[in-house]
Amino acid sequence: MVGEKCHCLRPFQGHRCQFLQSSFNITGNVTLTAKFQLKIYNRTYDKELSNTSSSEYRTLYHRFTGEITSIFVNITDFKGISNVVFTNGSIDVSFLVHVTLAVAPLQTMNSTYKTAVNDMVQELRAANQSQPDCNEREEDILCFRKSSIRASVTSINYTEICYSSVPHEVSKFFFPNFTEFGFSCVSVCASGVPGEMNCHYGDCRLYPSGPECVCHDTKHFLYFGNDCQTRISRPGLIGGVSAVLALLLLIIVIILVIIPLRRCGKVEITSRERRNSEFTDSITGPQWYIPRDD
């Protein structure tokens, strides 16, 4: 922490470094791999060549990798070879060749990768042709059968490139996104990417646990759901609830106070009228009707 502000280490962001950046630009070079196969026809296979710890394997391995490296010396993208496997058939060899390519738009990288692999195949075949005296008894060089030289060009695994370019613990939340200038590794919190997380009245933030929506202005709004889509004004909600409570209170007062009072008033008036009627009858007494004689 510097003063009152946290100094975040890459790739964390936020005033307390609580979330991660949503995208990583891939720049510089990336390493790609192609699988090669060929046949060494002036050597006899020995079962010890299948044991990578044996002296026979190590001797042929160093001899083979040295010759391949010298053949590829003019391939600027060549980085090295690995996973050398010797099998029976004179000696069949499979190995991985690593090349480095500059990050570029999708079509450019694919084309550059295929061109680099094709150039290496041609270099191997040219090296084979430059050895006219190569035969089965030749011990000073390794003779490659021209027809056996081939390479498998697979699709570039851009997802793996992403995984190797972002922190391991959050790599599963990222995927490659291509632009006209190259590509980047992005999460659903990045703006304008396929599958972008819509947080409506909020922002998408990537935490170590995954992407989440962080809603705006929670002091003045109450939100429902995980994507900040539905919100209610807190002052309006308080005013509305207050009005409803006031209405309920009025109804309760009417039911419990006013209506009983009105009923009591009617009963009192009825009782008073009855008493007045009885008093009048007691004064006037009964009224008799006496018929007249005509």
C-alpha positions in Angstrom: 0.0 0.0 0.0 1.3 3.4 -1.0 -0.3 6.1 1.3 -4.0 5.4 1.2 -3.8 3.6 -2.2 -2.9 0.0 -2.9 -0.2 -0.5 -5.5 -1.5 -3.6 -7.4 0.8 -6.2 -8.9 0.0 -7.5 -12.4 -2.6 -8.7 -13.2 -4.7 -7.4 -10.2 -6.7 -4.1 -10.3 -9.1 -2.2 -8.1 -8.7 0.2 -5.2 -7.9 -2.9 -3.0 -6.5 -5.0 -5.8 -9.5 -7.3 -5.4 -10.1 -8.2 -9.1 -8.0 -9.1 -12.2 -7.7 -7.3 -15.6 -10.1 -8.7 -18.1 -7.7 -9.1 -21.0 -4.1 -9.7 -21.9 -2.5 -8.5 -25.1 -0.3 -11.2 -26.6 2.9 -9.5 -28.0 6.3 -10.6 -29.1 6.9 -14.2 -30.1 5.1 -17.4 -29.4 6.6 -21.0 -29.7 4.8 -23.5 -31.9 5.5 -27.2 -32.5 5.4 -29.5 -35.5 5.9 -33.3 -35.6 8.5 -34.7 -38.0 9.2 -38.2 -39.1 12.1 -39.7 -41.2 14.1 -42.9 -41.6 17.8 -43.4 -41.0 18.7 -46.2 -43.4 22.5 -46.6 -42.7 22.1 -47.6 -39.1 20.7 -50.9 -37.6 18.1 -50.7 -34.9 19.0 -51.9 -31.4 16.4 -52.4 -28.7 18.6 -50.3 -26.4 17.5 -47.3 -28.6 14.1 -47.5 -26.9 15.7 -46.9 -23.5 16.3 -43.1 -23.2 18.8 -43.8 -20.4 21.0 -46.1 -22.4 24.3 -45.1 -23.8 23.2 -46.2 -27.3 20.2 -43.9 -27.1 22.2 -40.9 -25.8 25.0 -41.4 -28.4 22.5 -41.5 -31.4 20.4 -38.8 -29.9 23.3 -36.3 -29.7 24.5 -37.3 -33.2 21.0 -36.9 -34.6 20.1 -33.6 -32.9 23.4 -32.2 -33.9 22.9 -33.0 -37.6 19.3 -31.7 -37.6 20.3 -28.5 -35.9 23.1 -27.9 -38.5 20.6 -28.5 -41.3 18.1 -26.0 -39.9 20.7 -23.4 -39.2 19.4 -21.1 -41.9 15.8 -21.3 -40.7 15.4 -18.2 -38.6 12.2 -19.4 -36.9 13.9 -22.7 -35.7 14.3 -23.0 -32.0 15.1 -26.6 -31.3 13.9 -30.2 -31.3 12.6 -32.5 -28.5 10.9 -35.8 -27.9 13.2 -37.8 -30.2 12.0 -41.4 -30.5 13.8 -44.2 -32.3 11.9 -47.3 -33.5 12.6 -50.4 -35.6 12.6 -50.1 -39.4 16.3 -49.5 -40.2 15.8 -46.7 -37.7 12.6 -44.7 -37.8 12.7 -41.4 -36.0 9.9 -39.2 -34.8 10.7 -35.8 -33.2 9.2 -32.4 -32.4 10.5 -29.3 -34.0 9.9 -26.0 -32.2 9.6 -22.7 -34.1 9.1 -19.2 -32.9 6.8 -16.8 -34.7 5.9 -13.2 -34.1 2.3 -12.6 -33.0 0.2 -11.5 -35.9 -3.4 -11.7 -37.2 -4.9 -15.2 -37.4 -4.4 -15.8 -41.2 -0.9 -14.4 -41.1 0.3 -16.6 -38.2 -1.2 -19.7 -39.8 0.4 -19.0 -43.1 3.8 -18.2 -41.5 3.7 -21.4 -39.4 3.0 -23.6 -42.5 5.7 -21.9 -44.5 8.3 -22.4 -41.8 7.5 -26.1 -41.5 7.5 -26.6 -45.3 10.9 -24.8 -45.4 12.3 -27.3 -42.9 11.1 -30.2 -44.8 12.8 -28.9 -48.0 16.0 -28.3 -46.0 16.0 -31.9 -44.9 15.4 -33.2 -48.4 18.1 -30.9 -49.8 20.5 -32.2 -47.2 19.8 -35.7 -48.2 20.5 -34.9 -51.8 23.8 -33.3 -50.9 25.0 -36.7 -49.6 25.5 -38.8 -52.9 28.0 -41.1 -51.3 25.6 -42.1 -48.4 25.2 -45.8 -48.2 24.4 -48.4 -45.6 28.1 -48.8 -44.7 28.6 -45.0 -44.1 29.4 -44.3 -40.5 30.5 -40.6 -40.5 27.0 -39.3 -41.4 23.4 -40.2 -40.9 21.6 -41.0 -44.1 17.9 -40.0 -44.3 15.6 -41.7 -46.8 14.1 -38.8 -48.8 10.7 -40.4 -49.3 10.4 -40.9 -45.5 10.8 -37.2 -44.6 7.4 -35.7 -43.7 5.9 -33.3 -41.2 2.5 -33.0 -39.6 1.2 -29.4 -39.5 -1.6 -29.1 -37.0 -3.8 -26.2 -36.2 -2.2 -23.6 -33.9 -3.6 -24.1 -30.4 -4.3 -20.5 -29.5 -6.1 -21.5 -26.3 -2.9 -23.1 -25.0 -1.1 -19.9 -25.9 -3.6 -18.0 -23.8 -3.3 -20.4 -20.9 0.5 -20.0 -20.9 0.2 -16.2 -21.0 -2.1 -15.6 -18.0 -1.9 -16.6 -14.4 -2.5 -20.3 -14.1 -5.2 -20.1 -11.3 -7.5 -18.0 -13.6 -6.5 -19.3 -17.0 -9.8 -21.2 -17.4 -11.7 -17.9 -17.6 -9.8 -16.7 -20.7 -10.0 -17.5 -24.4 -8.3 -16.1 -27.5 -9.8 -13.2 -29.3 -8.6 -12.2 -32.8 -8.3 -8.7 -34.2 -6.9 -7.2 -37.4 -3.6 -6.5 -35.5 -3.2 -9.8 -33.7 -4.9 -11.6 -30.9 -5.4 -11.2 -27.2 -6.5 -13.5 -24.3 -9.8 -12.2 -22.9 -12.5 -13.0 -20.4 -16.2 -12.4 -20.7 -15.6 -9.2 -18.8 -13.7 -7.6 -21.7 -15.7 -5.2 -23.8 -17.0 -6.2 -27.3 -15.8 -9.8 -27.2 -18.0 -12.8 -28.1 -20.1 -13.9 -25.1 -19.5 -10.6 -23.3 -21.2 -10.7 -19.9 -24.0 -8.1 -19.8 -24.2 -6.5 -16.4 -26.8 -3.8 -17.4 -26.6 -1.3 -14.5 -23.2 -2.6 -13.4 -19.7 -3.6 -14.4 -18.3 -7.1 -15.0 -15.3 -7.8 -12.7 -13.1 -10.9 -12.9 -12.3 -12.3 -9.4 -10.1 -15.3 -8.7 -13.4 -17.2 -8.3 -14.7 -16.1 -11.7 -16.6 -13.2 -13.4 -19.2 -11.3 -11.4 -21.4 -8.3 -11.9 -20.7 -5.3 -9.6 -23.8 -3.1 -9.5 -23.6 0.7 -9.6 -24.7 3.1 -6.8 -25.9 0.6 -4.3 -26.4 3.5 -1.9 -29.4 4.8 -3.9 -30.6 1.6 -5.7 -31.6 -1.8 -4.6 -30.8 -4.6 -7.1 -32.4 -8.0 -7.8 -30.6 -10.9 -9.6 -26.9 -11.5 -10.4 -26.7 -9.3 -13.5 -27.8 -5.9 -12.1 -30.7 -5.9 -14.6 -33.6 -5.0 -12.2 -33.2 -2.1 -9.8 -35.4 0.0 -7.5 -34.7 3.4 -6.2 -34.1 3.2 -2.5 -35.7 6.7 -1.7 -38.7 5.8 -4.0 -39.0 2.4 -2.3 -38.9 4.0 1.2 -41.5 6.6 0.1 -43.7 3.9 -1.4 -43.5 1.7 1.6 -44.2 4.6 3.9 -47.3 5.5 1.8 -48.5 1.9 2.0 -47.9 1.8 5.7 -49.8 5.1 6.2 -52.7 3.7 4.2 -52.7 0.5 6.2 -52.7 2.5 9.4 -55.6 4.6 8.2 -57.6 1.5 7.4 -56.8 0.1 10.8 -58.0 3.3 12.5 -61.2 3.3 10.5 -61.9 -0.4 11.3 -61.0 -0.3 15.0 -62.0 3.3 16.0 -64.3 5.2 13.6 -66.7 2.4 12.7 -67.2 1.3 16.3 -67.8 4.9 17.3 -70.4 5.4 14.6 -72.2 2.2 15.7 -72.2 3.5 19.3 -73.7 6.8 18.1 -76.5 5.1 16.3 -77.4 2.9 19.3 -77.4 6.0 21.5 -79.8 7.9 19.2 -82.1 4.9 18.9 -82.2 4.6 22.7 -83.0 8.2 23.2 -85.8 8.1 20.6 -87.3 5.1 22.4 -87.2 6.9 25.8 -88.8 10.0 24.3 -91.6 8.0 22.9 -92.3 6.2 26.2 -92.3 9.6 28.0 -94.9 11.0 25.6 -97.1 8.0 26.0 -97.1 8.3 29.8 -98.3 12.0 29.6 -101.1 11.7 27.1 -102.3 8.3 28.3 -104.5 6.1 26.1 -106.7 7.7 23.5 -110.4 6.5 23.6 -112.8 6.9 20.7 -116.4 7.7 21.7 -118.9 7.3 18.9 -121.5 10.1 18.5 -125.2 9.6 18.3 -126.7 11.1 15.2 
